[in-house]
Amino acid sequence: MCGLGAIIIKENKDKDKYKSKLLNMSNLISHRGPDQAGFLEYENILLSHLRLPVMDPRNLGRQPMSVDNRYAIIFNGEIFNYKQIKRRLIERKYKFYSNSDTEVALNAFIEWGEECFNLFNGDWIICVLDKIQRTFIVAKDGLGTKPIYLYEDKKIMALCSELKGFSAIESLEFDENRFGLSPLTLYGQNITQFKNIIQIEPGFIWKFSLESFQVEKKLWFNPLQHLIEIHPS
């Protein structure tokens, strides 16, 4: 279990204020990653990561992680088949500096782009900053047991692994329309009980533009298209 945090600032004049808010957000969810913490600032986006190391406890696995001047990744979860994918990447002349599945995920994204998610067997949330395209991608595995929430107002878009992290930004307000039994609460998988906060759904890729602040959503995995064949008898 690790803790993810990100703030995309729509008005750059507020950057210093949101740096402290991101730090407070990380403190609120510090139990998710008590061993290592990392931060990254790039133009109008701030990233934080709290790490509970499993595969490689060294600092080489610290996040946000980058192996070039273009991409940076923050990751929560586990890719069960990362060793097989790593071997494929080594055959393609990729070098590795850690034993973590995070570095495998990052290099796989560099090699195959969003198609790499089809290779991953695991339980994960992957966030990738592309400094050239000025985009921030958030992808969730097909079953989606790991939480990642999105808060948005006129000044920022923010992501966090736990709802309470957003209390470092603004006071959370309940939305009275999201209580009780209704089509919204029964079928709205991505809603929460709070105003301006939703959860990113399983099997989706959300691409955030750091320029226009538009969000492009794409379903990359549909469980109904991956059903196991069962013999009639």
C-alpha positions as CSV (number, residue, x, y, z in Angstrom):
1,M,0.0,0.0,0.0
2,C,1.3,3.4,-1.0
3,G,-0.1,6.9,-1.0
4,L,-0.5,9.1,-4.1
5,G,-1.1,12.8,-4.3
6,A,-1.2,15.3,-7.1
7,I,-2.3,18.9,-7.6
8,I,-2.7,20.5,-11.1
9,I,-2.8,24.3,-10.6
10,K,-4.9,26.4,-12.9
11,E,-3.5,29.7,-11.7
12,N,0.3,29.5,-11.3
13,K,0.3,32.5,-8.9
14,D,-1.0,30.1,-6.2
15,K,1.8,27.5,-6.5
16,D,3.5,28.2,-3.2
17,K,0.2,27.9,-1.3
18,Y,-0.6,24.6,-2.9
19,K,2.9,23.2,-2.2
20,S,2.1,23.4,1.5
21,K,-1.3,22.0,0.9
22,L,0.2,19.0,-0.9
23,L,2.6,18.4,2.0
24,N,-0.4,18.5,4.5
25,M,-2.3,16.1,2.2
26,S,0.7,13.7,2.4
27,N,0.8,14.0,6.2
28,L,-2.9,13.1,6.4
29,I,-2.3,9.8,4.6
30,S,1.3,9.1,5.8
31,H,0.2,5.8,7.2
32,R,0.0,4.4,3.7
33,G,3.7,4.8,3.1
34,P,5.7,5.3,6.3
35,D,9.1,4.4,4.9
36,Q,9.8,6.8,2.0
37,A,8.4,10.0,0.7
38,G,9.0,11.9,-2.5
39,F,7.9,15.1,-4.2
40,L,8.1,16.5,-7.7
41,E,7.3,20.0,-9.0
42,Y,7.0,20.6,-12.7
43,E,5.5,23.8,-14.1
44,N,1.9,23.8,-12.8
45,I,1.7,20.2,-11.4
46,L,2.8,19.0,-8.0
47,L,3.3,15.2,-7.3
48,S,3.8,13.4,-4.0
49,H,4.3,9.7,-3.2
50,L,4.4,7.8,0.1
51,R,6.1,4.5,-0.2
52,L,5.7,1.2,1.6
53,P,8.5,-0.8,-0.1
54,V,8.0,-4.5,-0.8
55,M,10.1,-5.6,-3.8
56,D,13.1,-3.2,-3.4
57,P,13.4,-1.3,-0.2
58,R,16.4,0.8,-1.4
59,N,16.1,4.5,-2.3
60,L,16.5,3.3,-6.0
61,G,12.7,2.6,-5.8
62,R,11.7,6.0,-4.4
63,Q,9.0,7.9,-6.3
64,P,8.2,10.0,-8.2
65,M,10.5,8.0,-10.5
66,S,12.1,9.0,-13.8
67,V,14.6,7.4,-16.1
68,D,14.8,10.3,-18.6
69,N,13.9,14.0,-18.9
70,R,10.4,13.3,-20.2
71,Y,8.4,10.9,-18.0
72,A,7.8,10.6,-14.3
73,I,5.7,7.9,-12.6
74,I,3.9,7.5,-9.3
75,F,2.5,4.0,-8.6
76,N,0.4,2.2,-6.1
77,G,-0.2,-1.6,-6.1
78,E,1.6,-4.5,-7.6
79,I,2.2,-5.9,-11.1
80,F,2.4,-9.7,-10.6
81,N,4.0,-10.5,-13.9
82,Y,6.6,-7.7,-13.9
83,K,9.5,-10.1,-14.1
84,Q,8.3,-11.5,-17.5
85,I,7.7,-7.9,-18.8
86,K,11.2,-6.9,-17.5
87,R,12.8,-9.7,-19.5
88,R,11.0,-8.4,-22.7
89,L,12.3,-4.9,-22.0
90,I,15.8,-6.1,-21.4
91,E,15.7,-7.8,-24.8
92,R,14.9,-4.4,-26.2
93,K,18.0,-2.9,-24.6
94,Y,16.4,-1.3,-21.6
95,K,18.5,-0.9,-18.5
96,F,17.2,-1.3,-15.0
97,Y,18.6,0.3,-11.8
98,S,16.2,-1.3,-9.2
99,N,14.2,-4.4,-8.6
100,S,10.9,-2.7,-8.4
101,D,7.8,-3.2,-10.6
102,T,7.5,0.6,-10.7
103,E,10.5,0.9,-12.9
104,V,9.2,-1.9,-15.1
105,A,5.9,-0.1,-15.5
106,L,7.6,3.2,-16.4
107,N,9.8,1.6,-19.0
108,A,6.9,-0.4,-20.4
109,F,5.0,2.9,-20.8
110,I,8.0,4.4,-22.6
111,E,8.1,1.5,-24.9
112,W,4.5,0.7,-25.6
113,G,2.5,3.8,-24.4
114,E,-1.0,3.1,-23.1
115,E,-1.0,-0.3,-24.7
116,C,1.3,-1.5,-21.9
117,F,-1.6,-1.7,-19.5
118,N,-2.8,-4.7,-21.5
119,L,0.3,-6.5,-20.4
120,F,0.0,-5.9,-16.7
121,N,-1.5,-8.6,-14.5
122,G,-2.0,-7.0,-11.2
123,D,-3.8,-4.6,-8.9
124,W,-2.6,-1.1,-9.5
125,I,-3.0,2.6,-10.1
126,I,-0.4,4.2,-12.4
127,C,0.1,7.9,-12.9
128,V,2.5,9.2,-15.6
129,L,3.6,12.8,-16.2
130,D,4.6,13.5,-19.8
131,K,6.6,16.7,-19.8
132,I,6.7,17.0,-23.6
133,Q,3.0,16.4,-24.2
134,R,2.2,18.3,-21.0
135,T,-0.3,15.6,-19.9
136,F,-0.8,13.6,-16.7
137,I,-2.3,10.2,-17.2
138,V,-4.1,8.2,-14.4
139,A,-4.8,4.6,-15.2
140,K,-6.6,2.0,-13.1
141,D,-6.5,-1.8,-13.5
142,G,-9.6,-3.6,-14.7
143,L,-11.0,-4.6,-11.3
144,G,-9.9,-1.4,-9.5
145,T,-9.6,-2.3,-5.8
146,K,-7.0,0.5,-5.2
147,P,-8.7,3.8,-4.5
148,I,-7.9,7.1,-6.3
149,Y,-10.1,10.2,-5.9
150,L,-10.4,13.4,-7.9
151,Y,-11.3,16.8,-6.5
152,E,-11.8,19.8,-8.7
153,D,-12.8,23.5,-8.3
154,K,-12.1,26.7,-10.2
155,K,-8.4,26.8,-9.2
156,I,-7.1,23.3,-9.1
157,M,-7.6,19.6,-9.9
158,A,-6.3,17.3,-7.2
159,L,-5.9,13.5,-6.8
160,C,-5.4,11.6,-3.6
161,S,-5.5,7.9,-2.4
162,E,-7.9,8.8,0.5
163,L,-10.8,11.2,0.8
164,K,-9.5,12.7,4.0
165,G,-6.4,14.0,2.2
166,F,-8.6,16.6,0.4
167,S,-9.3,18.3,3.8
168,A,-5.8,19.7,3.5
169,I,-7.2,21.7,0.5
170,E,-10.7,22.7,1.4
171,S,-13.3,21.7,4.0
172,L,-15.2,18.7,2.8
173,E,-18.9,19.2,2.2
174,F,-21.5,16.5,2.0
175,D,-23.7,16.4,-1.1
176,E,-27.3,15.7,0.1
177,N,-28.1,14.3,-3.4
178,R,-25.7,11.4,-2.9
179,F,-27.4,9.9,0.2
180,G,-30.0,7.2,0.4
181,L,-31.2,4.9,-2.4
182,S,-31.4,6.3,-5.9
183,P,-30.2,5.5,-9.4
184,L,-27.2,7.8,-8.6
185,T,-26.1,5.9,-5.5
186,L,-27.0,2.5,-6.8
187,Y,-25.3,2.7,-10.2
188,G,-22.9,5.6,-9.9
189,Q,-19.7,3.6,-9.2
190,N,-17.5,6.7,-9.3
191,I,-19.4,9.0,-6.9
192,T,-18.6,9.8,-3.3
193,Q,-20.7,11.5,-0.6
194,F,-18.9,14.7,-1.0
195,K,-19.3,17.7,-3.3
196,N,-16.6,18.1,-6.0
197,I,-15.1,14.7,-5.4
198,I,-15.4,11.6,-7.5
199,Q,-13.5,8.3,-7.7
200,I,-11.8,7.2,-10.9
201,E,-13.4,4.0,-12.2
202,P,-11.8,0.6,-12.8
203,G,-10.5,-0.1,-16.3
204,F,-10.3,3.6,-17.2
205,I,-7.5,5.9,-18.3
206,W,-8.0,9.6,-17.5
207,K,-5.7,12.0,-19.4
208,F,-5.4,15.5,-17.9
209,S,-4.1,18.4,-20.0
210,L,-1.8,20.7,-18.1
211,E,-2.6,23.5,-20.6
212,S,-6.4,23.4,-21.2
213,F,-7.3,21.5,-18.0
214,Q,-9.5,19.3,-20.1
215,V,-9.9,15.6,-19.2
216,E,-10.1,12.8,-21.7
217,K,-11.6,9.6,-20.4
218,K,-11.1,6.2,-22.1
219,L,-12.2,2.7,-21.1
220,W,-9.2,0.4,-21.8
221,F,-10.5,-2.7,-20.0
222,N,-14.1,-4.0,-20.0
223,P,-14.6,-7.2,-17.9
224,L,-17.6,-8.3,-20.1
225,Q,-15.1,-8.6,-23.0
226,H,-12.8,-10.8,-20.9
227,L,-15.1,-13.4,-19.6
228,I,-13.8,-16.9,-19.0
229,E,-15.2,-19.5,-21.4
230,I,-17.4,-22.1,-19.5
231,H,-18.5,-25.4,-21.2
232,P,-22.3,-25.8,-21.2
233,S,-22.0,-29.2,-19.4
